Amino acid sequence: MMNINFKDIIGPQDEYLIIEDGVVSAYSSGISNFLIEKDLNLKIIYYFTRDTEIEFQISEGVKVNITELIFDVASEADINLKYSVEAGAEVNFLSVKNSTQKGKTRINTNISLAKDAYIKLNELASFPGVSVLNNRISLDEPGSQAVLKTVALNTSGEKQILSANIFHNSEATTSELQSYGIVANSSTLIISTDGIIKKGSSKVELRQNTKGLILDENSHISASPILEIEDFDVIASHGASIGAIDEEMLYYLMSRGISRSDAEKLVISGFINPFFASISEEKLQDWIRSLININL
């Protein structure tokens, strides 16, 4: 894992929490626990050496920008993170999940949204070994909305699983799920997405899309987009596209004097640009790009 200077990540106007195995080990003046009661920009830095459960509560009407950085997860640790978003709250959430440990990693994230609550989650996952990443989002009351974009990068030579389940438990709820997978070095990535619209949940809009990019002939991606619809008055769609880098595109770039390796990185960069669209902090964006380049 790439070293990082926290001063490059935590800005002068940011609040922050450093959390080790579920215990806050350092914090700023504006927050010291897992209850968010006012508008703020919050950086959360995690370290895990054992099984851990953490629950954040985001109070009614709060507007918060959260950057979550998971720097290390011990082998075989089972991590459970829960975020409860109360009525009218708005959350812009950037999550970078990474580790130096090569054993099995399992991270479960559960997000529940109340009336008119909104969350936009951009997520990057890159682990050096076997991993299971589960996201579960529950839209529990009318007007709740969720947008989830996940980039999973697997160059470990192992099998990794990315799973996302979105539950529309109420009428007039909206979700958009975009999953991007990149594999190399004889790695396997399984992407499973499930959109569930419960009976009585009319006026729902649900959209899913999965894209996969395979960088060598010994790597594999499988996608399983599923819709479970128990109501008729809804809009729902899903799709998946998986393939190798377009050789014609590589040839075009190489004809402009770019090496094949750099051409591949340009194509990959274009593939995952949706993840970077909402990152305004240049130093953070540069660090994340460096992390991706190290793992390719």
N, C-alpha and C positions, 0 to 999 in steps of 0.2 A: 504494500500500500504506500502511496505517495505521502511524504510528510507534509504537514500543513502548519502554517503559523496562524493561530486563531485570530490574530489582529487583522489578517487578510479576510476573514470571514465575518467577524463580529464588528459591525460599524459603530460609530460613536453614538448613534441614535437608537441602537438596538438594545433590547432586553435579551437576556440569555439565561439558560439553565444548562449545567453540565450534570449529567445523570449517570451514575455507576450502579448497575444492578438494581435499578429502581429507587435509588436514594440520591437526592440532590446533594452534590458535593461542592458546587459553587453556583452563584447566582448573582444577578444584577439587582439594583435597588428597587426596580419596579415589579419584580415577581420572584417568589421564593418557593412556590409549590405548583400543583397541577390544576389549579383553578384560575382561569383566565377571565377577568371581570371588566377589562377595559380595552380600548383600541390600542394595539401596539404591533411593533415588528419584533418577532421573537425567534431567536436561534436556539435550537435544542441539540445538544451533542451527547450521544449515547456511547457507553461502553458496557458490554455484557460478558460476565464470566460464568454465569449460571442461569437457570430458568428464572424468568422475570415477568411480572405482570404490572402494567402501569395504565392508569386511567386519567385522561385529561377531560375537564369539563369546560366548555366554552359558553359563557353566559349569554342570555338573551340580548339580541341587538348589537353584540360586539362585532367589530371588524378587525380581523387580525391576519397578519402575514406571518406564516410559520415556515422556517427552514429547518428541516430535521436531518441531521447528519449522524448516521450510524457508522462508527469508525472500526469497531471490532466486536465480533461475536464468538464466544468460545465454542469449540466443537461440541455438538450434541445439545447445545442450549436451546430451549424452547422459549421464544419471546412472544409475548402477547401485549399488544398496544391497542388501547381503546380511546376513541375520541367521541364525546357526546356533544353535539352541536345544537344548542337550544334555539328557540323560535327567533327568526329574523337575523340570526348571526350570519356573517359572511367570512369564509376562510379561504385564503389563497395559500396553498400548501406545496412546498417543494421538499421532496424526500430523496436523499442519496443514501443507499444501503450498500455497505462495503465491509470487507473484513480481510484480515491476514490469515485467519485460521482455515485450514484446508479440510477439516472434518465437516460433518453434516450440519447445515444451518437451517433453522426453521423460524420464520417470522410471520405472525398472524396479526393483521391490522383490521380492527373492527370500527366502523364509523357509522353513527346513527344521527339522523337529521330530523329535527322537529319542524313545525309549520314555518314555511317560507325561509327555511335555512338553506344556505348555499355553500358548497365546497368545490374548489377546483384543485385537484391533486396532480402534480407532475412528479413522476417517480423514476429514478434510475437505480437498477440493481445490478451489481457486479460482484460475484463471489468466486473464490478460488477452488471450490470443491462442490460436493453435492449440496443442493439447497432446495427448500420448499418455501415459496413466498405466496401467502394467501391474503387477499384483500376481500373484505366483506363490507358492503355498504347497504344500509337500510334507510330507505326513504319512508318515514313512518307517518308523516302528516301532509296534508295538501300544501302545494306550493314549494315543497322541498326539491332541490336540484343538486345534481352531482356530475362533475366532469372529471374523468380520470384518464390520464395519459401515462403509460408505463413503457419504459425502455429496459429490456432485459438483455444483458450482454454476457454470453457464456463462451469463454475460451478456456475453460478449466480442464477439458477432456473428460468431464463427468456429466451425469444427467442432472438437469435442473428443471424445476416445475414452477410455472407462474400461473396462479389461479385467481380469478376475479369473479365475485358473485354480487350482483346488484339486485336488491329486493325492493320492488315497488309495492309497498304495503298499504298505500293510500291513493286516492284519486288525485288527478292533476299534479302528478310528479314527473320529473324529467331527468333522464340520464344520458350521458354520452361516454362511451368506453372505447379508447384507442390503445391497442397493444402492439408494441414493436419488439421483435426479437432478432438478435444477431448472434450467430454461432460460428466458431472456428476451432481448429485443433482437435478434431474428432470428438466434438461435444454434441450433446443432445439437449434440446429445449422443448418442453411440452407446455403449450399455452392453452389453458382451459378457461373459457369465459361463459358465464351463465347469467342471463337476464330473466328475472322472474317477476311476472305481473300477477298479483294475487286477485282472486275473485272479488269484484266490487271496486276495483281500482280502475275506474274509467278515466278518460281524458289523459292517459299516460303517453309520454313519448320516450322511446328507448332506442338507442342506436349503438351498434357495436361494429368495430372494424379491427382486424388483425393483419399485420404485415410481418413477413419474415425474410431475413437476408442470410443466405448460407454462403460462407466464404471458402469452403473447401469440400471436396467430394466425400469426405468421411464424416462430416457433420450433418445433423438432422434437426429439423423443426417439425413438430406436428401441432396443428391448431384444431381446437374443438369449440367453435362458437355455438352456443345453445340458447334458444328462447323457450321459455315456459310461460304460456299465456293462458290465463283463466278468465279473461274478460274480453268483450268484443270491441268496445269503443276505445281502441288504442292505435297508436302508430309505433311499429317496431320493425327494425331491420338489422341484419348482420351480414358480414362478409369476411373473407380471408384470402390473402394472396401471399404465396411463399415462393422464393426462387433464388437463383444465384445472381451475382453481379452481371449486368448486361455487358457482354464482350464488345459490342459495337460502341457503347459509351466509353469503355476503357480505351478502345482503339482511337476514338476521337480525341480524348484527353492526351493520350500518349503522342499523338500526331502533333500536338501543340508543345512538345518538348517536356512533358511531365513523365516522370518515371512511373512504372506500373504500380509500385507500392504507394506512391503519393496519389496516383489516380484512384486507387481503391479507397484510400482514406477520404478523398473528396466525395466519392459516391456515398460512402458510409455517413459522412457528415451531413450530406443532403437528406439522407434517409431518416436521420434522427433529429433534424432541425426543429420539428414541432416541439420537442422536449425543451429546447433552449429559448423558445419564443417569449416565454414569460419571465425569464431571468434577467433582471435589469442590472444587477451588480456585476461589473466587469471582472473583478478579481475572482469572484465565486465562479463565474462562467468559465474563466480561463482554467481554474483548478479542475473543474469537472471535465472539461475537454482533455486536459492532461491525463486525468484518470482513465478516460476512455482510450486515449492513444496508448497508454502503458499496457492496457489489457488486450489490445489488438495485435 
